[in-house]
């Protein structure tokens, strides 16, 4: 392996920027879809406000299937969907749809778990005061589960960062693509080390921000 440390920092910065773009957009859509799906899973499960076991069973099965497929395989499998949405399967744009498809079910299950931790007495009290299911969701469930939801988003953001690096295997762009093309294929250990260090720093920053927000909103 070549350890010259003659690094093109312009390429490193561009790859870092691409990774941040992938993370930002994919996290935004993942939160929107994953939160909605997690809330529906919770509401339609047994004994909850909108109990619908057939719907819950179908959604739960879809979530479990998507969560069980390794990301690289999933990314290749959804190429037709990616092509239809963003008209390309490579680069930053081509990586965002599969990132969302992989992470949204993951977040949905975490959201469902966070909502299940809420004391059922709180929900019953809101029902007794005549609150509608959606009023209960927005005025009771979401505020009560806020620390758990923030923690879920933090874990998902870290997972997305890892997925974005793996997307480099199929030309997804960003630090993963740079590490593969220049670090691994050209035997540049220095570039691989730099990209790994940057990814580790991002993970630490995301976790630190998430932990601080959880501590801020935790009422316990």
C-alpha positions in Angstrom: 0.0 0.0 0.0 1.2 3.5 -0.9 1.7 5.7 2.2 3.0 8.9 0.4 0.3 11.1 2.0 0.2 13.2 -1.2 -3.5 13.8 -0.8 -5.7 15.9 -3.1 -7.6 17.8 -0.5 -9.9 19.3 -3.1 -11.2 15.8 -3.9 -11.5 15.1 -0.2 -13.6 18.2 0.4 -15.8 17.6 -2.6 -16.4 14.0 -1.5 -17.2 15.2 2.0 -19.6 17.7 0.6 -21.3 15.0 -1.5 -21.6 12.8 1.6 -23.2 15.7 3.6 -25.7 16.3 0.7 -26.6 12.6 0.6 -27.0 12.5 4.4 -29.0 15.7 4.6 -31.6 15.0 1.8 -31.9 11.3 2.6 -32.3 12.0 6.4 -35.0 14.6 5.6 -37.1 12.2 3.5 -36.4 9.3 5.9 -37.7 11.3 8.8 -40.9 12.3 6.9 -41.6 8.8 5.7 -40.3 6.9 8.6 -42.1 9.0 11.2 -45.4 8.7 9.4 -45.0 4.9 8.9 -44.0 4.4 12.5 -47.0 6.3 13.8 -49.3 4.3 11.5 -47.7 1.1 12.7 -48.3 2.1 16.3 -51.9 3.3 15.8 -53.0 0.2 13.8 -51.4 -2.4 16.2 -53.4 -4.5 18.6 -55.2 -2.5 21.3 -54.3 1.0 19.9 -56.5 3.9 18.7 -56.9 2.8 15.1 -56.5 -1.0 15.5 -56.4 -2.6 12.1 -54.5 -5.9 12.3 -54.6 -6.7 8.5 -53.1 -3.3 7.7 -50.6 -3.6 10.5 -49.6 -7.1 9.3 -49.0 -5.9 5.8 -47.0 -2.9 6.8 -45.0 -4.8 9.4 -44.1 -7.4 6.8 -42.9 -4.8 4.3 -40.8 -3.1 7.0 -39.3 -6.4 8.1 -38.4 -7.4 4.5 -36.7 -4.0 3.7 -34.8 -4.1 7.0 -33.5 -7.6 6.4 -32.0 -6.9 2.9 -28.3 -5.8 3.0 -28.0 -2.3 1.8 -25.8 -2.9 -1.2 -28.2 -5.6 -2.5 -31.2 -3.4 -1.8 -29.5 -0.5 -3.7 -29.0 -2.6 -6.8 -32.5 -4.1 -6.5 -34.2 -0.7 -6.6 -32.3 0.6 -9.6 -35.5 0.8 -11.7 -37.3 2.8 -8.9 -34.2 5.1 -8.5 -34.1 5.6 -12.3 -37.7 6.5 -12.4 -37.4 9.0 -9.6 -34.2 10.8 -10.2 -33.3 9.6 -13.8 -30.0 8.2 -12.8 -28.6 5.3 -10.6 -25.1 6.8 -9.9 -23.7 9.7 -8.1 -25.3 11.6 -5.2 -28.7 11.8 -6.8 -28.7 8.1 -7.5 -27.9 7.2 -3.9 -30.6 9.2 -2.2 -33.7 7.0 -3.1 -32.2 3.7 -2.0 -30.9 5.4 1.2 -34.4 6.5 2.0 -35.9 3.1 1.1 -33.4 1.4 3.4 -33.5 3.8 6.3 -37.3 4.7 6.5 -38.4 1.2 7.6 -35.6 1.2 10.1 -36.7 4.5 11.6 -40.3 3.4 11.5 -39.7 0.5 13.7 -37.7 2.7 16.2 -40.6 5.2 16.2 -43.1 2.5 16.9 -41.0 1.2 19.8 -40.7 4.7 21.2 -44.4 5.3 21.1 -45.1 1.9 22.8 -43.1 3.1 25.8 -45.6 5.8 26.6 -47.8 5.1 29.6 -51.2 3.9 28.3 -52.9 5.9 31.1 -51.8 9.1 29.3 -53.6 8.1 26.2 -56.7 7.0 28.1 -56.8 10.4 29.9 -56.7 12.2 26.5 -59.5 10.0 25.2 -61.6 10.6 28.2 -61.4 14.4 27.5 -62.7 13.8 24.0 -59.5 14.2 22.0 -59.5 12.7 18.5 -56.9 10.2 17.5 -54.8 12.7 15.6 -55.1 15.3 18.4 -53.7 12.5 20.7 -50.9 11.9 18.2 -49.7 15.5 17.9 -50.5 16.8 21.4 -49.9 13.7 23.5 -47.8 11.0 21.8 -45.3 13.1 20.0 -44.4 15.4 23.0 -44.3 12.4 25.4 -42.1 10.3 23.1 -39.8 13.2 22.0 -36.6 12.0 23.7 -37.1 8.5 22.2 -37.9 9.9 18.8 -34.8 12.1 18.8 -32.7 9.2 19.8 -34.3 7.2 17.0 -33.4 9.9 14.4 -29.9 10.0 15.8 -29.4 6.3 15.4 -30.9 6.5 11.9 -28.6 9.4 10.9 -25.6 7.3 11.9 -26.9 4.4 9.9 -27.5 6.6 6.9 -23.9 7.8 7.1 -22.7 4.2 7.0 -25.1 3.4 4.1 -23.9 6.4 2.1 -20.3 5.2 2.4 -21.4 1.7 1.2 -23.1 3.3 -1.8 -19.7 4.0 -3.2 -19.5 0.3 -4.2 -22.0 1.0 -7.0 -20.9 4.6 -7.8 -22.9 6.4 -5.2 -20.4 9.2 -4.8 -19.1 10.8 -1.6 -16.4 9.5 0.8 -17.2 5.9 0.2 -16.8 6.2 -3.5 -13.5 8.2 -3.1 -12.2 5.6 -0.6 -13.0 2.7 -3.0 -11.7 4.3 -6.2 -8.6 6.0 -5.0 -8.0 4.3 -1.6 -8.7 0.7 -2.4 -8.3 0.3 -6.1 -5.2 2.5 -6.3 -3.7 1.1 -3.1 -3.7 4.5 -1.4 -3.9 3.7 2.3 -3.5 7.4 3.2 -6.8 8.3 1.4 -8.6 5.4 3.1 -7.3 6.6 6.5 -8.4 10.2 5.9 -11.9 9.1 4.7 -12.4 6.8 7.7 -11.3 9.6 10.1 -13.8 12.0 8.6 -16.6 9.5 8.8 -15.7 8.8 12.4 -15.8 12.5 13.2 -19.2 12.8 11.6 -20.5 9.9 13.6 -19.2 11.4 16.8 -20.7 14.8 16.0 -24.1 13.3 15.1 -24.2 11.2 18.3 -23.1 14.2 20.5 -25.8 16.4 19.0 -28.4 13.7 19.4 -27.4 13.0 23.0 -27.6 16.7 23.9 -31.1 17.1 22.4 -32.3 14.0 24.2 -31.0 15.3 27.5 -32.7 18.7 26.9 -36.1 17.2 26.2 -36.0 14.3 28.6 -38.6 15.0 31.4 -37.6 12.0 33.5 
